[in-house]
Amino acid sequence: MLPLPNLVSSNTYHAKKVINPLTMGVEKIHACPNHCIFFRGKTFEGLDKCPRCRASRYKDNDLYSGGEASTRNKRSKKGSKKAVQESRPPEDTPLDNDAKKRKIPSLVMWYLLVTDRLRRIFLNPKEAVLKTWWDDERKVDDDVIAHPADGSQWQDFDNKNPLFSSDPRNVRFALSTDGMNPFNERTSNHSTWPVILTMYNILTWLYL
């Protein structure tokens, strides 16, 4: 997809090999398939159904169906089908462990922890200096908007939040998102919605 040469990892395995040594975590958060809630926190973490739309947290499969043990057909050696009722076993049995593995969440949000990445940036002296570039070295032209700090929205925010704006190292983010079909299939209802944070503190040409 990308022209050579490029430094993008060829697959997920190589991408993880780059990130893991940096201890930058990735948190998988289950979500309601109808986008009502995240199954996290004391209120929603232990629920199997959304309290608003009653949608199941997990997909139905041969061992799980809406929070109940399911019945699946097993074929005998002679070819006849036999229905077997699988009751929920104790917690420490292998079957229950298998059933837990088969609890596939209906919708998952992958959250790349922002704090971990900011911590790594500020640990590097060369990159930490760039966080104040917009205030120390940026050239200001009253007639040209060359940086988001030149815009009225930035200035209005500083006026309303003087404590935050007093330290130029405080990080300014822009949030953007857009949906895509990663498999390029019109018949597929699978979609991915990345939420991207762009840091405005650093040099403009580093994030363009």
N, C-alpha and C positions, 0 to 999 in steps of 0.2 A: 504493500500500500504506500509506503514511504520511499522516496528515491534514495539510492545509496550515494555516498556513505551517510549513515545516520547511527546514532548511539542508542536508539530505542531498543529495549529488551525484546528478544524474539518471541518469548512466551512468558507465562505467569511464573514459571519456575525460576527463570533467570531474574525476573523482576524482584521476587522474594529474596533471592540471594543477595541482591544489592541493598534491600531495605532492612532485612533482619539484623545484620551487624550494627546498624545504627539505632536499634531498639526503638524504632518508630512504629508504634502499635497500630493495628487495624481492628476496629470493633464492629462486629456483625450484630445489628439490631433488628429483631423481628418487627414487622409492621403489619397492620391490618391490610388485607388485599384491596379494600375499598378506600385506603388512605385516611382512615379515621384517626388512628392512634399508633404510637409505638408501644410495643410490649416491653416496657422497662420501668424502673422505679418501683416503689412499694405498692403502688396501686394496681399496676397492670402486668408486672413481671411474671406472676404465677398464673395468669389467665390463659385458657385455651381458646376462648372466643372473644371477639370484640364486644365490649359492653354497650356499644352504640348501635351497630348494625347486625350483631350476632353472627358475623362471618367467622368461620373457623380459622384459627391461627395456622393450622397445618393442612397440607394437601392430603386427600384421601388416597390410601394405598392398601396393599393386601394385609397389613397388620394394624393400620390405624384408619379410623373413619369417624371423624367428628368427635373425638374424645372417647370413643368406645372401641373395645376389642372387636375386630371384624371377623367375618366368616369367609373363608376362601375354599375353593374347590381343589382337592388333590386327586390326581389321576392314579388309579391303582395299576398294577402290572398288567392286568387284563384289559386295561383301557377304559374301565368304567369310572365315573366320577363319584367322589364321595365328599360330602360336605363335612367339614371339621370345624367345630366351634372352638375358637381359641380364647380362653378366659385369661384375664389379666393375672400374671404370676407375681410372686413376691419380688421385691426390689432387687434381691441379690441373685436372681436366676439368670442364666445366659439368654433366655428367650426375652426377658424383659429388657435387657441391655440391647438386644437386637431390635426390639420394638421401638426403643428410644432413638436408635440410629435411623429408623425408618420414618421418624417424625420429621418430614420435610416441610420447612416453613413456606407459607404461601407467598410471602413477600419479604425480602431482606434488604436493609439499607447498610451499605458498607461505609463506615465512618472512619476516615483517616484523621486521627487525633491532631488537632491544630497545635495544642500545647507542646506535644512532642517535637513537632517540626520547628516551632519557634525556638524551643530550647536549643536545638542543634544549631540553628542559625546564629543565635547570640553567643554560643560557645566558640564560634569561629571569629577571631578578631577582625579579619578582613571583611567578612560579611556583616559583622555587627556595626562597623563604621558606616556601611551603606544605608543603615536605617535612618540616619539623620541627613542624608544627602539632599532630600527635598527642602530642608530648612537651611542648611549650611552653604551648599554649593550650587543650588539651582539658580539659573539666571531668570530674572523676572522682567517681563516686558508687559507694560500696562495695556498695550494694544493687541496682544496675542495670548491666547490660552494654549500654552505649551505643556501644561501639566495639570492634573486634576486639582492641585492646590490653588490654581489661578481661578477656578470656577467659584461662582457665588454659593453653591451648595456646601463646598468645603469651608468657606469663610463663615457661613451661617452656622454650621456645626460647631466651629471653634468659638463663636460668640455665645452659643448656648451651653457649651461644655468647656469653660475656661480651665478647669483643673486638668482635664484630659489633654487639652491642646498646649498646656504649659510645658510638657515634656515632648520634644520632637521624636523621641525614640518610640513612643506609643504607636502601635501598628495600625495603619489605615487599610481596610480591606474593601474590595468590591466583590459583590456576590453575583454570580451569573449561573444560569442553568438552561439546558435545552435537551429535549428528548430525542432518542435515536433508536433505530432498530439495528442492533449489532450484527444480526444474521442476514440482513438485506433480503428478507422474505416478506412479501406483501401479505401472504396468508397467515403469517405468524402474529400473534397478539403480544409477543414478548417485546418489552421495551426497556431501555436503560436511561435514567435521568441523572447524569452527573451534576453535582453542585460544586462549582469551582470558586475558590477564594483567590483573588489576585491582590498582591501586596503593592500598595501605592507608595510606600516609603522609598523603595529602591530606585535606581536609575531607570528612566523610562524605557530605554532600549533593551533592558533585561527582561521585561515582561511582555513586550509586544511580539 
